[in-house]
Amino acid sequence: MLRSDRRDDRHRTQNFPVSIKGVLLAEGRVVLLKNERDEWELPGGKLEKDETPEACLACEILEELNVRVEVGPLLDAWVYRISGSGDVLIVTYSCSSVDFAALECSEEHSALETFDVEALEDIVIPDGYRRAIRAWVELSGGVRA
């Protein structure tokens, strides 16, 4: 195989589903949902054609948590390899809300919890989500509504 052939292989287009996730902090705690793989994850969902990431996230969080959010700055993007399912591009944004009393878990997830941001090492959550949570804690000064 020629070197140029290998280079062409590296530059082939890869198609990944894109999942837009939000870091929502409430008084030093982060909102997480338990998925079908028994992992905790950030709220959000799949980006659809002709949808902006911000609109996708606001809609998904309203559906999953029953709260309206303001979508803030982009925090992180990474490729998550889901065992047996392939790769997903995860894009995380900061979010804020004033309506935490209305938080409720939709049927898409088995549980909703808020976790102290200092205790994330003790739960099953992908490292990319931990990075995004830490980034929003740092940017927001640790407490965000």
Backbone hydrogen bonds, N-H to C=O, Kabsch-Sander energy under -0.5 kcal/mol:
donor,donor_aa,acceptor,acceptor_aa,energy
5,D,2,L,-0.5
6,R,2,L,-1.6
7,R,3,R,-2.1
8,D,4,S,-2.1
9,D,5,D,-1.8
10,R,6,R,-1.7
11,H,7,R,-1.2
12,R,9,D,-1.1
16,F,14,Q,-0.6
19,S,17,P,-0.5
19,S,89,L,-3.0
20,I,45,G,-3.1
21,K,19,S,-0.6
21,K,91,V,-3.0
22,G,43,P,-2.6
23,V,93,Y,-2.7
24,L,22,G,-0.7
25,L,23,V,-0.6
25,L,95,C,-0.7
26,A,29,R,-3.2
29,R,26,A,-1.1
30,V,115,F,-2.8
31,V,24,L,-2.0
32,L,113,E,-2.9
33,L,41,E,-3.0
34,K,111,A,-2.3
35,N,33,L,-0.5
35,N,39,E,-2.8
38,D,35,N,-1.8
40,W,124,V,-2.7
41,E,33,L,-2.8
45,G,20,I,-1.8
47,L,18,V,-2.8
51,E,48,E,-1.5
56,C,52,T,-2.6
57,L,53,P,-2.4
58,A,54,E,-2.4
59,C,55,A,-2.2
60,E,56,C,-2.8
61,I,57,L,-2.7
62,L,58,A,-1.8
63,E,59,C,-2.2
64,E,60,E,-2.9
65,L,61,I,-2.8
66,N,61,I,-0.6
66,N,62,L,-1.3
67,V,61,I,-0.7
70,E,96,S,-2.9
71,V,69,V,-0.6
72,G,94,S,-3.4
75,L,92,T,-3.4
76,D,92,T,-1.3
78,W,90,I,-2.2
80,Y,78,W,-0.6
80,Y,88,V,-3.1
81,R,79,V,-0.5
82,I,80,Y,-0.8
82,I,86,G,-2.9
83,S,81,R,-0.6
85,S,82,I,-2.5
86,G,82,I,-1.6
88,V,80,Y,-1.9
89,L,17,P,-2.8
90,I,78,W,-3.4
90,I,88,V,-0.7
91,V,19,S,-2.6
91,V,89,L,-0.5
92,T,76,D,-2.9
93,Y,21,K,-2.5
94,S,73,P,-2.3
95,C,23,V,-2.1
96,S,70,E,-1.8
97,S,145,A,-1.7
102,A,99,D,-1.2
103,L,100,F,-1.4
104,E,65,L,-1.9
106,S,64,E,-1.4
109,H,106,S,-1.1
110,S,34,K,-1.9
111,A,34,K,-0.6
113,E,32,L,-2.4
115,F,30,V,-2.5
117,V,28,G,-2.1
119,A,116,D,-2.2
120,L,117,V,-0.6
122,D,119,A,-1.4
123,I,120,L,-1.3
125,I,123,I,-0.9
129,Y,126,P,-0.9
130,R,126,P,-1.4
131,R,127,D,-2.4
132,A,128,G,-1.9
133,I,129,Y,-2.6
134,R,130,R,-2.8
135,A,131,R,-2.4
136,W,132,A,-2.2
137,V,133,I,-2.5
138,E,134,R,-2.6
139,L,135,A,-2.6
140,S,136,W,-2.4
141,G,137,V,-0.9
141,G,138,E,-0.5
142,G,137,V,-1.7
143,V,140,S,-0.5
